[in-house]
Amino acid sequence: MIDIDQSDPDFVVLSPQGALSEADFKTLAETIDARINETDKVPNLVIRVDKLPYWDSIGALTRHFHFVHEHQKIVAKVAIVGDSPLLTLAPEIANHFTRATIRRFPSANFEEAKAWARAEGDDPGRFVVIEGLPSDVVAVRAVGIITAQDYKDTLVPLVEEKLKTHDKLKCLCVLGDDWTTYSGDAAWSDTLFGLRHGWKFSRIALVTDVGWIAKAAKLFAPLMPAEFKTFPTAELDAAKEWIKR
């Protein structure tokens, strides 16, 4: 089934659960089309996925694709909310097939997802430089939705400037309550950043309470040339002391 919440004038919240049928997607299409006809406005979509649903038949899959094909031409923004690692790939894949801007948000950031869907623009985030640390430390706090442009405008120039006076650097990155998510292009930029600059870091500290981020970082830590450690946000001061060493 697909629960459809139309209480907000700017977006519709969809909560797919369990087996999804042809009838579910038929009802969804009729509901969205009726709303467009009544309000003369195309709503953005917030899709809340607590557990990954599935299609109960090939017909349901076909109906789902038909819904996406017809509505991706007019829906401007789609927020996908959920913690499954598979959802991390969804925006990057979907962006190749739809015109809509698609962003993925952790479940804890449901309100941020709705705020983004309500806003007119993409409301991108930024890296904020953390002051007060030694000159060989690249220290940033991620705020809002981090995109590839944030790497290009802030992080890469910051690293390259410090490398003019230091052979090796240290990095402190904070993903706190004001961080929302990474876009698909930011994830790719993060990979490229690691390939190009990772060997220039001797220590990396990640400060976050986001469980899946911390677990993924620890999983790939053995592949990093730098000494790596994670800290909860309550231990930010400890992370700063560790990165100074």
N, C-alpha and C positions, 0 to 999 in steps of 0.2 A: 504494500500500500504506500501511497504518498500523501502525507499530511500537508495541506496547503493553507498557510496562514496569510490572509490578505489584510491584516489589521493596519499595516503601515501604508500611507499613500504613495510612497516612493519605491517600495520594493515588495516582493513576495518571498516568504520563507517556505522552502520546501524541505520536508523531512522524510526521505525515502526509508522504508523499513522492510526487511525480509524479502519475500519473493515479489517482484514487480511484474504486473500483467499488462496485456494489451489494453485492457480497460482502464488501468491506472494512467497510462500515457494519453489515452483518448480523453479522459476526464481532465487531465492536466492541460492539454492543448485547448480544450473547450473553455476551461476556466480562465486561462491567460488571455485568450482571444476575446472572451466576453468582457473582461476587465478593460482591455485596450479599446474596445468599441464604446464602452460606457464612459470612460474617462478621457478618451482621446490622448492617452499617454502610455508609453511602453514602460512597464516596471522593470527595474533591475531584479536579479534573482540572488537569493542567499540560500545555498543548499547545505543543510546541516546533516552530516553523516556521522552518527554515533557508532554505528556498526555498518560495515560494507554490505549493501543490498545486492540482489542478484536478479536476473531475468528468469521468469518461470518458463519461457519458451522462446523459440526463434522469432515468433510473431511479436513478442514483447520487445525483443532487441531491435527488430525492424521498425517498430512504432517509435521507440526511443530515438533511433537515428533520424527518423522522419521529423520528430519534434525538434531536434537540434538543428537539422538542416533548414527548417522553415523559420525558426525563431532566432537563430544566430545572426541573421541579417538585420534584425531590428533591436535586439536586446543589447544594451551598451556595456553592462558590467555584470559579472557573475562572481560571487564570493563563495568559495567552497570551504566549509568549516568542519574540521575533524582531525584526529591524531594518527590515523593509520599512515604508515610510511608510504603506502601506495598512492595516497592523495598528494604526496609531494610531487609526483610525476604528472599528475592530472593536468595542471595548468599548462605545463610546457608542451604536452602532447596536444591538448585541446586548442592551444593557440595557433597550431598549424591548420586547423579546420574551421575555426570560427572567427568572426570579426569582433566579437565581444572581448573586452579586457577581463581576464580571469586571474583572480588572486586566491591563494590558499591561506587560511588562518587556522591556528591551533584552536581546539575546543574552548580553552580558557579565554580566548579573545573573540567570543561570539559578539559582544557589544561593539568591539572595534570593527568587526566585519559588517555589522549593520550600519555603523557610522560611515564606513567607506562606501557602501552601496547607496547610502542616502546623499553623499556628497556629489557635486557636479563633476569634479575632476578626479584624477587618479589618486590625489593626495599622497604623493610619494614621501618617503621618510628621508633620513639623513644620518651620517656619522657625525657625532659630536666629539671633539677632541677633549680628552681628560687632561687637565693641566696638573702641574706640581710633581711630575715624575722626572727621573734623569733623562738627559737628551737622547740617549740611545733606546728609549722606550717609545714605541708607537702604541698609544693608549686611546681607545675610542669606545663610545657608547652608541649602540645602534638604537635609533628612535624611529618608530612608525614602520612603514613598508620600505624595506631596503631593496633598491633596484640596481641594475648594472651601472646606471649613471652615477650612483653614489660612490661606487668603486673608482670610476673614472675621474670624478670631480674631487674626491676627498682622500680616499685611502691610498691609491697609487701615488699621487703627487706627494703625500706626506711621507711615504716610505722612501721614495726616490730622493727627496730633499735631505732626509736624515742619512742616507747612504753616502752623501757627499762628504760627510765628516766621520762616519763610522763604518768599519768593515762588517760588523755584526750588529744586529738589532734584537730587541726583545718586543713582544707584542702582548698587550692586555686588551681583551675584547669583552665588553659587558652587554649582555642581552637581558635587560631588566623588564619591569612592568610596562615601561613605555615603548618597548619593542613589540611590533605587531607580527611581522612575517618577512620572509624573503620571497621575492618574485622569482619566476623560473629563470629569467636572464641573469638575476643576481647570483643564483646558485652556480650557473655556468661561469660567471665572472669570478666567483670565489674559487672555483677549481683552477681557472687560468692564473689567478693571483697566487695560489699555492704553488703551481708549477714554475712560475717565473720568479717568485720571491721567497718561497718557502725555505730554501737552503741558506738564505741570508739571516734567518732568525736562529738564535741560540736557545731562546725560551719563549713559550707561548702559554698564556693563562686565559682561560675562558671562564667568565663569571655568569652563571645563569641558573634559574630554577626550572627551566624547561627540560623535562625529563628526556624526551626523545632526542633533543639537541645534544645534551650531555652524553647520552649513551652512544650516539653516532660518532661524536668526537673521540670518545675513548676507544671506539672500535677501530678508527683510522689512525689513532695516535702512534701505534708502532711503525707506521709507514712514514711518519714525519721525521725529518732530520733533527728537529729541535726537541728539547725537553718540554714535555707538555703536562699541564695539570688543570683540572677543573675545580671551581669553587662555587658554593651557593652564594646568592646575592648578599646574604647576611654576613658573609666573610669577605666582602670587597676589600676591606683594609688589609686583611691577611694576604689577599692576592697581590695587592700593591707592594707589600713588603717582600713577598716571594719573588716578584718580577724584578725587583731592584738588585737582587743578589748577583 
